[in-house]
Amino acid sequence: MGLAFSESGDPSGLPVLFLHGFMGSALDWSEIMTMLADYRCIAIDLPGHGDGSSREFNGRWDIESTAKACIQVLDRLSIERCILVGYSMGGRLGLYLALNYPQRFQGAILESASPGLRKATEREERIQLDESRAFRIEKVGMSSFLQEWYSMPLFAQTLSQEQIADLVERRKDNLPSSLARSLREMGTGRQPSLWHKLSDNNVPLFLFVGEKDGKFREISGQMLQNVKIDVIILPGCGHNCHFENPTLYCKHLSEVLENIAS
C-alpha cells in the first residue's frame, strides 16, 4: 500500500503538492489548501505520520525511498507535473525531489528547509542526536516528548503558549514507535548532502524563511551562493510560518504560484 494523501480544490486546476514536517500530517496544510480553492491541492502523509496507511508504510523510510513513493502518488493521480510546497522535513524532501525528478516539477517552494549537512562529521553527530531523540520518544511517550520538543528555542522563541498547546494537541496521537523510526531513517543526519547538486538545479526554487528564524535565514544566505533561488522573508514569523500566520503565508504563496504558472 502506498502513502496516504488528501485532496481539495479545483480538480482541473494547477496541481500543487504539499509535504509536511516532522510529527505533522496532511492535515497541517488544510487551512492553506482551503485558501487555494482554484488549485488542485494534494497533501501527502509521509511515512510514520498521519492516521492512515502511511503510519505503517511498507518499505524503507529513507529520503530516497520516500521520494519514490511521492512520485508514485503523482502517478496514481495521473499528474505529470506539479508545483511542490514543503515545510522543514518536507522541505528537505522537496528539494531532493526537485533535484532528482526535475521533469515532474514546475517549481518548488521550500519553507524553513536546507540542503542538509555538508560534512560527514556533522551528519554523524546529527545521527547520534536523532537517535537520542528517537530513544526519548519511545521512553517517555508523546505528551512529554512534545513538551520537550516545543520548548526548543527554534519554536519557543516565536510561538505563544496557546500556539504550542494547539500543536501539542494536534501531534499527541502520533505513534512513538513510528516517529522514532522516522528520525532514524529520515532525520537530517541520514539525508545525503545536496549542497553539491544545487548548481545543477533547473527547477525554479523559492525559499520561505521566518524573519525571526536566525538559523534558517543564515542557511538561506548560504544557499544563495550556490544556486539561483528567490528568498522570501516572512515578517514576524519564526520556523513554522504557515502555522504561525497562515494568511500572510498564503498571500506570499499565491503570488509565487502565479509567478511559476505564468
Buried (B, 14 or more C-beta within 10 A) or exposed (E): EBBBBBEBBEEEBBBBBBBBBBBBBBBBBBBBBEBBEEBBBBBBBBBBBBBBBBBEBEEBBBBEBBBBBBBEBBEEBEBEEBBBBBBBBBBBBBBBBBBBBBEBBBBBBBBBBBBBBEEEEBBEEBBEBBBEBBEBBBEBEBEEBBEEBBEEEBBBEBBEEEBBEEBBEBBEEBBBBBBBBBBBBBBBBBBBBBBEBBEEBEBBBBBBBBBBBBEBBEBBEEBEEBBEBBBBBBEEBBBBBBBBBBEBBBEBBBEBBEEBEE
